[in-house]
Amino acid sequence: MAGTGIELIVPDWPAPPGIMAVNTTRCGGISEGCYESLNLASHVGDEAAAVARNRELLAGELGPGTSPRWLNQVHGTCVAAVDKTAGPVTADAAIASEFGVVCAVMTADCLPILLCDRHGLHVAAVHGGWRGLASGVVAASVAALVSCGVAAAGIIAWLGPAIGPAVYEVGEDVREAVQVAGATSALTPGAPGHWQLDLYGFARSRLRACGVESIHGGDYCTYSDPQRFFSYRRDGKCGRQASLIWRSPAS
């Protein structure tokens, strides 16, 4: 939709033909104040009409025949087959195989992970905050794709915009959870009693533990780029950007 001003980041990854994927920024919507401007979340205090219009603008950019399926995210490990469900669903990952069904996750510092198989038959979007990564949301998502007949070694992953390790300071509770999950290498000692957490490194270790080796992205920091990204750690009250993936028969 020309003239909306919406900025879409297109992943640089070796996805097969027919796999469409984008990540929104905060640019191009109609929300105001701390939600300026393309806030896509309805649960953060923004005006409902503004969120609805922002979603309409985004749908126009995605093209005809697409239908984003928004999740009620709770930092858990539930994976929803959104092409087989109707209405809102509580989950932190979505998978789909049907054409035009858009898997979507919203973030504002947490790590969005997009997945597809090398044959372009199945897609998934994963909400990867530290809680979900520590609890096993990546393993659950890979297992869901494997249950569709996909070999883990045939999965391709892209890591979208998240808070970078240089500014993501965490405390003892997070350190313990990350260590229990077997990702100690994602932690760097910081101030006394604190550590810097590399969400990208955490996710890579979880993906590799599941047999996924084709991992791409991880080049952004939401906290450090206020012009392009919402950041909960930086601003507190704020909007959400989205990462979306779907199969397109026209590609």
NORHUQUI-V503207 format. One record per residue. SS is DSSP state (a for helix, b for strand, c for the rest). Layout:
SS  SS
//
This chain:
c  c  c  c  c  c  c  b  b  c  c  c  c  c  c  c  c  c  b  b  b  b  b  b  c  c  c  c  c  c  c  c  a  a  a  c  c  c  c  c  c  c  c  c  c  c  c  a  a  a  a  a  a  a  a  a  a  a  a  a  a  a  c  c  c  c  b  b  b  c  b  b  c  c  c  c  c  c  b  b  b  c  c  c  c  c  c  c  b  b  c  c  b  b  b  b  c  c  b  c  b  b  b  b  b  b  b  c  c  c  b  b  b  b  b  b  b  c  c  c  c  c  b  b  b  b  b  b  c  a  a  a  a  a  a  c  a  a  a  a  a  a  a  a  a  a  c  c  c  c  c  a  a  a  b  b  b  b  b  c  c  c  c  c  c  c  c  c  b  b  c  a  a  a  a  a  a  a  a  a  c  c  c  a  a  a  b  b  b  c  c  c  c  c  b  b  b  c  a  a  a  a  a  a  a  a  a  a  a  c  c  c  c  b  b  b  b  c  c  c  c  c  c  c  c  c  c  c  c  c  c  a  a  a  a  c  c  c  c  c  b  b  b  b  b  b  b  c  c  c  c
//
